């Protein structure tokens, strides 16, 4: 398959996924540029993530990550859209390339601060560079989402909690 055909098929798939993610079979009365719609959906999805708040989340950073994984497990359409676009945006010509570069830089910075805060609170043990722990937590979350999207029986919430325990996090078993 030629690259332009792959891109066209991918764009068509993502457009349909985006429409399903925002409410099923709704018809739009205006023709909206697909790139703008997809980026707007990405920005909307990030509104509730709470990872980049000025103040640490009420239950702490680790609990906020657990809550995010739990929320994501209830929204496969949006997770699929996000994961697909994130992977495709590694191509510097992709329309969402800048969005994901900026998003990951911002989220890594916020996660680094979250790791440092959780270490001060005794939720995470001392250890490697907080920036490396933060990046690995984000990578684990992304990887677990991919496994979950490929296998309906996979429990990404339990797998993420297992990872947190493996790195020594003290987590509330609720």
VMD Tcl script that draws the C-alpha trace (Angstrom):
set ca {
  {0.00 0.00 0.00}
  {1.43 3.38 -0.94}
  {2.08 5.91 1.88}
  {-0.57 8.35 0.63}
  {-3.17 5.55 0.53}
  {-2.22 4.47 4.04}
  {-2.62 8.06 5.26}
  {-6.01 8.42 3.56}
  {-7.28 5.14 5.03}
  {-5.96 6.11 8.44}
  {-7.59 9.55 8.22}
  {-10.93 7.99 7.27}
  {-10.69 5.51 10.15}
  {-9.79 8.26 12.61}
  {-12.59 10.49 11.39}
  {-15.10 7.70 12.04}
  {-13.49 6.98 15.42}
  {-13.69 10.66 16.34}
  {-17.38 10.83 15.49}
  {-18.06 7.68 17.57}
  {-16.00 9.09 20.47}
  {-18.17 12.21 20.68}
  {-21.52 10.52 20.68}
  {-22.16 7.74 18.25}
  {-23.94 8.46 14.99}
  {-24.58 12.19 15.42}
  {-24.63 14.01 12.14}
  {-22.77 17.26 11.82}
  {-24.59 20.06 9.98}
  {-21.35 21.73 8.93}
  {-18.39 20.27 7.15}
  {-15.52 20.52 9.62}
  {-11.93 20.08 8.61}
  {-10.98 16.70 9.95}
  {-7.58 17.79 11.25}
  {-9.12 20.59 13.28}
  {-11.79 18.26 14.64}
  {-9.25 15.65 15.71}
  {-7.00 18.18 17.41}
  {-10.02 19.76 19.12}
  {-11.01 16.30 20.41}
  {-7.49 15.76 21.73}
  {-7.55 19.08 23.54}
  {-11.00 18.32 24.97}
  {-9.84 14.91 26.20}
  {-6.96 16.52 28.07}
  {-9.18 18.97 29.98}
  {-10.03 16.39 32.63}
  {-6.63 14.75 33.00}
  {-5.63 16.96 35.97}
  {-1.95 16.11 35.49}
  {-0.83 19.66 34.86}
  {-2.69 21.47 37.62}
  {-0.88 24.23 39.48}
  {-1.85 22.56 42.76}
  {-1.28 18.84 43.34}
  {-4.50 16.80 43.03}
  {-6.37 16.35 46.32}
  {-5.53 12.65 46.64}
  {-2.01 13.10 45.33}
  {-0.32 12.46 42.02}
  {-0.30 8.65 42.24}
  {-4.02 8.59 43.01}
  {-4.68 11.01 40.13}
  {-2.88 8.61 37.77}
  {-4.92 5.69 39.08}
  {-8.13 7.70 38.60}
  {-7.10 8.61 35.05}
  {-6.45 4.95 34.16}
  {-9.85 4.04 35.63}
  {-11.61 6.83 33.65}
  {-9.82 5.76 30.47}
  {-10.99 2.18 30.96}
  {-14.56 3.45 30.57}
  {-13.88 5.30 27.30}
  {-12.36 2.96 24.67}
  {-13.35 5.16 21.72}
  {-11.45 8.18 22.97}
  {-8.50 6.08 24.15}
  {-8.28 4.44 20.70}
  {-8.40 7.83 18.98}
  {-5.76 9.25 21.30}
  {-3.43 6.23 21.05}
  {-3.69 6.11 17.26}
  {-3.05 9.81 16.81}
  {-0.18 9.77 19.31}
  {1.53 7.00 17.35}
  {0.91 8.64 13.98}
  {2.05 12.05 15.24}
  {5.63 10.78 15.56}
  {5.84 11.68 11.86}
  {6.95 15.33 11.80}
  {4.54 16.02 8.90}
  {1.49 14.89 10.89}
  {-0.93 17.72 11.75}
  {-0.95 16.73 15.45}
  {2.86 16.45 15.73}
  {3.28 19.77 17.54}
  {0.28 19.10 19.77}
  {1.78 15.82 21.01}
  {5.31 17.22 21.36}
  {4.01 20.04 23.53}
  {1.59 17.81 25.42}
  {4.20 15.19 26.31}
  {6.71 17.85 27.40}
  {4.07 19.50 29.62}
  {2.81 16.21 31.06}
  {6.37 14.93 31.71}
  {7.17 18.14 33.59}
  {3.98 17.90 35.63}
  {4.59 14.20 36.30}
  {8.16 14.91 37.43}
  {6.81 17.43 39.95}
  {4.19 14.85 40.96}
  {6.85 12.19 41.58}
  {8.90 14.64 43.66}
  {5.81 15.59 45.69}
  {4.85 11.96 46.28}
  {8.38 11.21 47.47}
  {8.10 14.03 50.01}
  {4.75 12.61 51.16}
  {6.20 9.09 51.47}
  {3.90 7.65 48.77}
  {6.84 6.89 46.46}
  {10.21 5.70 47.76}
  {13.48 7.52 47.03}
  {15.22 6.28 43.94}
  {16.17 7.18 40.40}
  {15.83 10.62 38.86}
  {12.18 11.77 39.23}
  {12.09 12.74 35.53}
  {12.94 9.16 34.58}
  {10.30 7.73 36.91}
  {7.74 10.19 35.51}
  {8.56 9.25 31.91}
  {8.36 5.54 32.74}
  {4.96 5.96 34.42}
  {3.63 7.69 31.30}
  {5.13 4.99 29.06}
  {3.57 2.25 31.18}
  {0.18 3.96 30.96}
  {0.46 4.29 27.16}
  {1.59 0.67 26.78}
  {-1.17 -0.67 29.01}
  {-3.75 1.25 26.98}
  {-2.48 -0.39 23.80}
  {-2.69 -3.87 25.36}
  {-6.20 -3.11 26.64}
  {-7.34 -1.90 23.22}
  {-6.08 -5.15 21.67}
  {-7.49 -7.51 24.32}
  {-10.94 -7.00 25.83}
  {-10.07 -9.30 28.74}
  {-6.97 -7.30 29.74}
  {-7.42 -5.35 32.99}
  {-5.30 -2.23 32.61}
  {-6.42 -0.86 35.98}
  {-5.12 -3.93 37.81}
  {-1.96 -3.98 35.68}
  {-1.24 -0.31 36.46}
  {-1.77 -0.88 40.17}
  {0.63 -3.85 39.96}
  {3.24 -1.61 38.36}
  {2.80 1.00 41.09}
  {3.32 -1.69 43.74}
  {6.39 -2.96 41.85}
  {8.04 0.47 42.06}
  {7.22 0.69 45.77}
  {4.25 3.06 45.69}
  {1.96 3.07 48.69}
  {-1.52 2.95 47.20}
  {-4.98 3.06 48.70}
  {-6.72 -0.24 47.96}
  {-10.16 1.14 47.21}
}
mol new
graphics top color blue
foreach p $ca { graphics top sphere $p radius 0.5 }
foreach p [lrange $ca 0 end-1] q [lrange $ca 1 end] { graphics top cylinder $p $q radius 0.2 }
display resetview
